């Protein structure tokens, strides 16, 4: 469903069936996928049910893990150079591949 959602096509078309029109089943799958996505925490990527023991989850379902991303590190270092106040408003920092 994630790929069908990303490309805006019916699930049946993604799977090699159908004629590109949205069937009732395609719409039901898309609605269920949207409902699922809305339950995912933007910060950590988990869902409350995964932690809730009353609905079959586990309070210790995940273990915290630390890793360093060189790209995020570079962005953070560059953000430190953005001035405070009006001069820094709206400044966005992203990455692009280095060209020779």
Secondary structure, DSSP 8 states (H G I E B T S, - for coil): -HHHHHHT--HHHHTT-S-SS--HHHHHHHHHHHHHHHTB-TTTS-BHHHH-GGGT--TTS--------HHHHHHHHHHTTS-SGGGGTT----------
